[in-house]
Amino acid sequence: MGIRTRKLIGTVVMIAFICFYALFAMAVAEGRITAAPKLVQTFAYMVLGLIWVVPLMPLIRWMAKPDKS
């Protein structure tokens, strides 16, 4: 599979994942975090804002892999 095809597939998967993750993060933030103290809310929002990178790192590595010669 060529790098252009991998990047196309990876981009579509990333966009779909981020859309679903954003809905999940909003549901968690609205349901559980609003009753917490402000310091806990700040930490939770920071974690929710950055944690999406962890499951996408293997996909990003796969997309950036060079073509076989």
C-alpha positions as CSV (number, residue, x, y, z in Angstrom):
1,M,0.0,0.0,0.0
2,G,1.4,3.4,-0.9
3,I,1.9,6.2,1.4
4,R,-0.8,8.3,-0.2
5,T,-3.3,5.6,0.3
6,R,-2.3,5.1,3.9
7,K,-2.6,8.8,4.6
8,L,-6.0,8.9,3.0
9,I,-7.3,6.0,5.1
10,G,-5.6,7.3,8.2
11,T,-7.1,10.8,7.8
12,V,-10.6,9.4,7.4
13,V,-10.2,7.2,10.5
14,M,-8.7,10.1,12.5
15,I,-11.6,12.4,11.6
16,A,-14.2,9.8,12.5
17,F,-12.4,8.9,15.8
18,I,-12.1,12.5,16.8
19,C,-15.8,13.2,16.1
20,F,-16.8,10.2,18.3
21,Y,-14.3,11.1,21.0
22,A,-15.5,14.7,21.2
23,L,-19.0,13.5,21.8
24,F,-17.8,11.1,24.5
25,A,-15.6,13.8,26.2
26,M,-18.6,16.2,26.2
27,A,-20.8,13.6,27.8
28,V,-18.2,12.8,30.5
29,A,-17.6,16.5,31.1
30,E,-21.3,17.3,31.4
31,G,-22.2,14.4,33.5
32,R,-19.4,13.9,36.0
33,I,-17.1,16.8,36.0
34,T,-19.5,19.7,36.7
35,A,-20.0,18.8,40.3
36,A,-16.2,18.5,41.0
37,P,-14.1,21.3,42.5
38,K,-12.5,23.8,40.1
39,L,-9.0,22.3,40.4
40,V,-10.3,18.8,39.6
41,Q,-12.3,20.2,36.7
42,T,-9.2,22.0,35.2
43,F,-7.2,18.8,35.5
44,A,-10.0,16.7,34.0
45,Y,-10.5,19.0,31.0
46,M,-6.7,19.0,30.4
47,V,-6.7,15.2,30.4
48,L,-9.8,14.9,28.2
49,G,-8.3,17.4,25.8
50,L,-5.0,15.5,25.4
51,I,-5.9,11.8,25.9
52,W,-7.2,11.4,22.3
53,V,-3.6,11.4,21.1
54,V,-2.7,8.1,22.8
55,P,-5.0,5.8,20.7
56,L,-4.1,7.6,17.5
57,M,-0.3,7.4,17.8
58,P,-0.1,3.9,16.2
59,L,-2.2,5.1,13.3
60,I,0.0,8.2,12.9
61,R,3.1,6.0,12.9
62,W,1.5,3.7,10.3
63,M,0.6,6.6,8.1
64,A,4.1,8.1,8.2
65,K,5.8,4.7,7.4
66,P,7.9,5.0,4.2
67,D,7.0,3.0,1.2
68,K,8.8,-0.3,0.5
69,S,11.2,0.0,-2.4
